[in-house]
Amino acid sequence: MSDSEPRSAMSQFLGLASLLRLLRRWPVERGYRAYALKRLLFSALVEPFRCYEELRWGKTVSQTPLAAPPVFLLGMGRSGTTHLHYLFWQDPRFGFVTNYQASLHPVAMIGRGWLKRKVAAGMPDKRPMDNVAVSLDAPQEEELALATISEHAAFHSASFPRALPDIYDRYVTELGRDEKELEHWQQAYMAVLRKATLLAEGRRLVLKTPAHTGRVALLNEMFPGAKYVYIVRNPYSVYQSMRNMYRLILPGQTFQAIDWDAIDRWIVDAYQKLLGKYLEQRQLIPAENLVEIRFEDLEARPLECMQAIYSQLQLGPFNEVAPRLRTYLDGLQGYTKNRFEFPADVVDTVNTHWGFAFEAFGYSKLTGGDQGYQAPSPAPPTTGQTSEK
């Protein structure tokens, strides 16, 4: 992408000091310097508004307690975490980090009127990678809000793709090795959750960030009593969908040229590390606080799966939200999912590097000549500790 092409960086509201530190730490390549200058100018223009928000709302936010330990939705990106998040969104008893907060977190309190309307007017109707409907009030990953207030966020790897493994690992599977960085991350993360709680009028938060799949031990320590739903999807679909997503979203975020072969290698590596970390740490979650499901099962019988989740995690009477879920699901009848083929090179890559996931979660491998995928028969959600752990 050249500097003349339009961009809309998800972390564009990051503070000027944090942005400068990132730009000093990771090189901006020659063809992207004009874009970096635009980002710096925008950050400088927004700085007074960020300062006013902190003066007006900082103390209130810092003193806002979480209503209850959050419900965390775990799973590798493109595994159905968004679909699961949207199902929980139908329950008015829960609160969420919304698209509005994720995009405008540093000014989210003072911008609830005019700024929210202005941003909503310019938003696309659907996400580019999967055609999911978009609105400012819909739930979003809190990791995106984190990237607007701190340089200590895994999402900044989208801006510096040549440092992708280092940045991502530092703030996901290796978060905690540097105590100072961990402290900064925790402070910023709690600021996101407190503001989300305030914006949600004190409701319990349901949070979805795929990176949390590699942070189970840390989350368990930070939020005793938290609930977890882990969702997994057939690895071939995840691989193809991840490749498609990054090709659509990275060009609008980056200060560096993108090596797509390196991105594909990173996808392979990230899946191994993320799910490996989850399989290693999931036994830390008390059995009554964990449900594991497959995307294919949730897609085939969503009401049954959601009812099992509510029952196992004791999230309140399911009959109160069931009518809303039926209405929402009826509205998805015309939704068209992306469809991917699995050529021999994709099958071989996934079989070679992600074989452990087939064993752990009950999927069948394809051979190099297979072009399609047959989902396993629907199975009930797995609750608590399983024999696979």
Steps between C-alpha positions, in 0.01 A plus 500: 500500500639840405471817704241632255252225585245557780566348840314475828729366769323330788757640743487856363390647837818379669662779703779703344767393752415130456498530121838671502647222715368237259640683198839524668499134596392359163616647167264681264592406145554765235174455312300540821653815647226730373244275665697505826504881488122507452458272799722725713309812395165336573623384840619851582161646402314253720731550800294783658186287484679208664622731776152641556351151522758405762434816702123465478460124534835354613417476869152362435636231270781401738248457783251295296498138623424206276148371561625139522787291365473517120390229261792441262443356152817323388609352169737563211391783273258391227370214717152641551579726795311791343188291439511385862555859619199622300282228652591620849432856382131413477485476880443848649630379836858515365729786403762511226792693360323638195628601158453857617722459807755285317548770235475810718594382847712804600206735430210259540335681792502852354420375148183305575281749312633690202813293442316170515248621242777624272693173514184294449422691182831399346506135605464212251194278535704179515844378605719443191631159605172317572196716410390526866275803555670790679361764732665722760301335779601145400763322713866521406832365623630695796850450357416771246409748773823412677697592187358855517641572846821301532799396293493177701242324282524202268294675234789736420649207311256601222689829463843337497454164321873436470511486879182294518629192682688707758219747580227237504690251715612773740141594585326165461669167569801660672317778684643517850864427423573872528344617828496866402324432171251278678425777749439750218280249317292421807444867583388579146284190477319578824442856376326353194280272710409771750397740225303220331320433829419869535371522142298180556338648812659250736412175325722192510738492203520231232840539336638356177866528407661201325838589651359415843511134394872517580454697825283261705736483798526879519124553464430237764729686738359845420133400506425223752160351427499602132307280257645367173354372174754355260396454137695303241446462125633260240864600443479515120229766514690697763819505292331616181285754683798644688692545175200674343447729800859624518508575129194718544587688819880529522558734203303774676697478825865464419813718501695227319482296181327167548665168421196275454705180513629610841144576610392149400790351694403709801138376483630144520726584792242711688241222490749251638604730782153629587320167509801330653494753782127449548531121515780543752312742726131410475524267799551814710136595445259341750281244324180689576636815333595357159300388197662383175298494177556449128396767254332242282278396791414858589409565139285185476303547823575837657217508753593164646865598524423835661265340750771254600748787543259698718424194709860389555631850576191604698448818299135550592165371372536404135128532433532878542736532202378210282233707314758767416739235371229348279422841352869570438559159343194540276656823375814311390315285249629706206859519627758358259824368647830505320571163342853370460652214308787302647762431231770244562757750626257633764406147611866403524593814697219455751555125537872545553490784752157487666457128538470525878171692462334213314572267789415749772164608359374203300538612139584272207797568276470543127748357253686712247253414225183588693329822395221517754445468870239295682430635848479246782159406632369758750603426855386654827713776651783374717487632854785524746799270482500230232696183450695680226662735750 
